[in-house]
Amino acid sequence: MKPTTVIDGFINLNKPTGITSAKALYKVRSASGMRKSGHSGTLDPAADGVLVICVGKATKTVECMMNHPKVYRATARLDVTSESLDSDSAHIPVETDGERSQSEVADALAKFEGTQEQVPPIVSALKIGGVPAYKLARRGEQPALKARKVTIYWTRLISFDWPTVSFEMACGRGTYVRSVIRDLGASLECGGCLTGLTRLQVGPFHIDDAWTLDRLQTASAHDYILPLSQWDEAVRKDPPPVPPRPDG
């Protein structure tokens, strides 16, 4: 049911895989009737999870939302790589001198915690001379992307069975999980290719409370739009709190 007036607030959307964040926003606008809206941090089409939609006057908090830490769960292979550093492009086998152990992977992953210089993936939306890097890559060019400072607050190894590793991490704005996996492979002298990514949290918004697009279609906007008046303080918190590392 579409509201007759604009509701100022946030929609905690669980974006599905297979669509862009822009397409997800379009679908939310269609379901809610809220034209004045925008998302606060793109998720690649192959990724799913929390995509925060700011509605009405809450669109003024988009920059605040982007500054909040994010939590991801990633799955990767350490025996391959690819041009895009994920499964959107063909896997390229990487020769190694043998399998890596779980302790080696855990130790290497932990070393990424803290602030560091990270080079973004060549296949990304970052612009060079006004042109997105991925467009240059499609032309066969090798865009030179400068390293930039990113912060990884914590990492947690979930499972490992060579060559597949699964882990969670909390990170700051501008961090590319694909680059973390690339650099993890480099530190272990093996491959590194993202095969699955879920965003579990953006600031105060958790995946456990997120709405699917299917649920939005049959619900009232008053049910799923979280009022700006109740969430504004948490969203504008400066500095935003870091999500705690899960036990285990």
C-alpha positions as CSV (number, residue, x, y, z in Angstrom):
1,M,0.0,0.0,0.0
2,K,1.5,3.3,-1.1
3,P,1.3,6.2,1.4
4,T,-0.4,9.5,0.5
5,T,2.3,11.6,2.0
6,V,6.1,11.4,2.1
7,I,7.5,9.5,5.1
8,D,11.0,10.6,6.2
9,G,13.1,7.7,7.2
10,F,15.1,4.7,6.3
11,I,14.4,1.3,4.6
12,N,16.7,-1.5,5.6
13,L,16.6,-3.5,2.4
14,N,18.1,-7.0,1.9
15,K,19.2,-6.5,-1.7
16,P,19.2,-9.8,-3.7
17,T,21.9,-11.0,-6.0
18,G,21.5,-10.4,-9.7
19,I,20.5,-6.8,-9.7
20,T,22.3,-3.5,-9.3
21,S,21.8,-1.2,-6.3
22,A,20.2,1.3,-8.7
23,K,17.7,-1.3,-9.9
24,A,16.9,-2.2,-6.3
25,L,16.3,1.4,-5.5
26,Y,14.0,1.7,-8.5
27,K,12.0,-1.3,-7.3
28,V,11.7,0.2,-3.8
29,R,10.5,3.5,-5.3
30,S,7.9,1.6,-7.3
31,A,6.7,-0.3,-4.2
32,S,6.7,2.5,-1.8
33,G,5.7,5.5,-4.0
34,M,8.6,7.4,-2.5
35,R,10.4,9.2,-5.3
36,K,12.7,11.3,-3.1
37,S,15.0,8.5,-2.0
38,G,18.6,7.3,-2.5
39,H,20.8,4.5,-1.3
40,S,23.9,5.0,0.9
41,G,26.6,2.7,-0.5
42,T,26.5,0.5,-3.6
43,L,26.5,-3.3,-3.5
44,D,27.8,-5.1,-6.7
45,P,25.1,-7.1,-8.6
46,A,26.7,-10.4,-7.4
47,A,26.5,-9.3,-3.8
48,D,23.5,-9.4,-1.5
49,G,22.6,-8.0,1.9
50,V,22.0,-4.7,3.6
51,L,21.4,-1.7,1.3
52,V,20.1,1.3,3.3
53,I,17.6,3.4,1.4
54,C,17.2,7.0,2.7
55,V,13.7,8.5,2.1
56,G,12.4,12.0,2.1
57,K,14.4,14.3,4.5
58,A,16.5,11.3,5.4
59,T,18.3,11.7,2.1
60,K,20.3,14.5,3.8
61,T,22.0,11.8,5.9
62,V,23.4,9.8,3.0
63,E,26.9,11.0,3.7
64,C,26.6,10.2,7.4
65,M,25.5,6.7,6.5
66,M,28.4,6.2,4.1
67,N,30.8,7.0,7.0
68,H,29.4,4.1,9.2
69,P,31.4,0.9,9.4
70,K,30.1,-2.0,7.4
71,V,30.3,-5.8,8.1
72,Y,30.7,-8.3,5.4
73,R,30.8,-12.1,5.0
74,A,32.9,-13.2,2.1
75,T,33.8,-16.5,0.4
76,A,36.9,-16.8,-1.8
77,R,39.1,-19.2,-3.6
78,L,42.8,-19.1,-3.1
79,D,43.8,-21.2,-6.2
80,V,42.5,-18.8,-8.8
81,T,42.2,-15.1,-9.7
82,S,40.3,-13.1,-12.3
83,E,40.5,-9.7,-14.0
84,S,37.6,-8.4,-11.8
85,L,38.9,-10.3,-8.7
86,D,35.6,-12.0,-8.5
87,S,33.5,-14.5,-10.4
88,D,32.1,-12.0,-12.8
89,S,35.0,-12.7,-15.1
90,A,36.7,-16.0,-16.0
91,H,38.8,-17.7,-13.3
92,I,42.5,-17.9,-14.0
93,P,44.3,-20.7,-12.3
94,V,47.3,-19.8,-10.0
95,E,50.1,-22.2,-9.5
96,T,51.3,-22.6,-5.9
97,D,53.9,-24.7,-4.1
98,G,51.2,-26.6,-2.2
99,E,48.1,-26.1,-0.1
100,R,48.0,-23.4,2.7
101,S,47.0,-24.4,6.2
102,Q,44.1,-22.9,8.2
103,S,46.5,-21.3,10.7
104,E,48.5,-19.7,7.8
105,V,45.3,-18.2,6.4
106,A,44.0,-17.0,9.8
107,D,47.4,-15.4,10.6
108,A,47.6,-13.7,7.2
109,L,44.0,-12.4,7.5
110,A,44.5,-10.9,10.9
111,K,47.4,-8.8,9.6
112,F,45.0,-6.8,7.5
113,E,43.4,-5.3,10.6
114,G,44.1,-1.6,11.1
115,T,44.6,1.3,8.7
116,Q,46.5,0.6,5.5
117,E,47.0,1.6,1.9
118,Q,44.8,-0.3,-0.5
119,V,44.7,-0.3,-4.3
120,P,41.2,-0.6,-5.7
121,P,40.3,-3.3,-8.3
122,I,40.9,-2.4,-11.9
123,V,37.3,-3.4,-12.6
124,S,35.5,-0.8,-10.5
125,A,33.4,2.3,-10.8
126,L,36.2,4.6,-9.7
127,K,36.8,7.3,-12.4
128,I,40.1,8.1,-14.1
129,G,39.9,11.3,-16.1
130,G,36.2,11.2,-15.8
131,V,36.0,7.6,-17.2
132,P,35.0,4.6,-14.9
133,A,38.0,2.3,-14.5
134,Y,35.9,-0.7,-15.6
135,K,35.2,0.9,-19.0
136,L,39.0,1.4,-19.5
137,A,39.6,-2.2,-18.5
138,R,37.0,-3.3,-21.1
139,R,39.0,-1.4,-23.8
140,G,42.0,-3.5,-22.9
141,E,43.7,-0.6,-21.0
142,Q,45.3,-1.0,-17.6
143,P,44.1,1.9,-15.5
144,A,46.6,3.1,-12.9
145,L,44.6,3.4,-9.7
146,K,46.2,5.1,-6.7
147,A,46.4,3.4,-3.4
148,R,44.2,5.0,-0.7
149,K,43.9,4.6,3.0
150,V,41.2,2.2,4.3
151,T,40.5,0.8,7.7
152,I,39.7,-2.8,8.6
153,Y,38.5,-2.9,12.2
154,W,38.5,-6.7,12.7
155,T,38.5,-10.0,10.7
156,R,37.2,-13.4,11.7
157,L,37.9,-16.6,9.9
158,I,34.6,-18.6,9.6
159,S,35.8,-21.7,7.7
160,F,38.7,-23.0,5.6
161,D,38.9,-26.0,3.3
162,W,41.6,-25.5,0.7
163,P,41.1,-23.7,-1.6
164,T,37.9,-22.1,-0.2
165,V,38.0,-19.6,2.7
166,S,35.1,-17.9,4.3
167,F,35.5,-14.9,6.7
168,E,33.8,-11.9,8.1
169,M,35.2,-8.4,8.4
170,A,34.2,-4.9,9.6
171,C,35.6,-2.1,7.6
172,G,35.4,1.6,7.0
173,R,34.4,3.6,4.0
174,G,36.0,2.9,0.6
175,T,37.2,-0.6,1.5
176,Y,37.1,-3.2,-1.4
177,V,36.6,-6.7,-0.1
178,R,37.9,-7.9,-3.5
179,S,41.1,-6.1,-2.9
180,V,41.4,-7.6,0.6
181,I,41.2,-11.1,-1.0
182,R,43.6,-10.2,-3.7
183,D,46.1,-9.0,-1.1
184,L,45.5,-11.9,1.1
185,G,46.4,-14.3,-1.7
186,A,49.5,-12.2,-2.5
187,S,50.6,-12.5,1.2
188,L,50.2,-16.2,1.0
189,E,51.8,-16.5,-2.4
190,C,48.7,-18.0,-4.0
191,G,45.5,-16.9,-5.7
192,G,42.7,-14.8,-4.4
193,C,39.2,-14.4,-6.0
194,L,35.9,-13.4,-4.4
195,T,33.2,-16.0,-5.0
196,G,30.4,-14.7,-2.7
197,L,29.7,-11.5,-0.7
198,T,26.9,-10.6,1.8
199,R,26.8,-7.3,3.6
200,L,25.6,-8.1,7.1
201,Q,25.5,-4.6,8.6
202,V,25.7,-0.9,7.8
203,G,26.0,1.2,11.0
204,P,22.8,0.5,13.1
205,F,21.1,-1.5,10.4
206,H,21.4,-5.3,10.5
207,I,20.6,-8.0,7.9
208,D,18.4,-9.8,10.5
209,D,16.0,-6.9,10.4
210,A,16.2,-6.2,6.6
211,W,13.2,-6.4,4.3
212,T,13.2,-8.3,1.1
213,L,11.8,-6.8,-2.1
214,D,9.0,-9.4,-2.1
215,R,7.9,-8.4,1.4
216,L,7.9,-4.8,0.4
217,Q,5.5,-5.4,-2.4
218,T,2.7,-6.5,-0.1
219,A,3.4,-4.4,3.0
220,S,2.5,-0.8,4.0
221,A,5.3,1.7,3.8
222,H,4.5,2.6,7.4
223,D,5.6,-0.9,8.3
224,Y,9.1,-0.9,6.7
225,I,10.2,2.8,6.7
226,L,12.0,3.5,10.0
227,P,11.1,7.0,11.0
228,L,13.9,9.6,10.8
229,S,12.8,11.1,14.2
230,Q,13.7,7.8,15.9
231,W,16.9,6.9,13.9
232,D,18.4,10.3,13.2
233,E,20.6,10.4,16.3
234,A,22.0,6.9,15.7
235,V,22.7,7.7,12.0
236,R,24.4,11.0,12.8
237,K,26.6,9.7,15.6
238,D,30.1,11.0,15.2
239,P,32.3,9.1,15.2
240,P,30.0,6.2,14.3
241,P,30.5,3.1,16.6
242,V,32.4,0.1,15.3
243,P,30.4,-3.1,15.3
244,P,31.8,-5.6,17.9
245,R,33.6,-8.6,16.7
246,P,31.4,-11.7,17.1
247,D,32.4,-14.3,19.6
248,G,33.9,-17.5,18.3
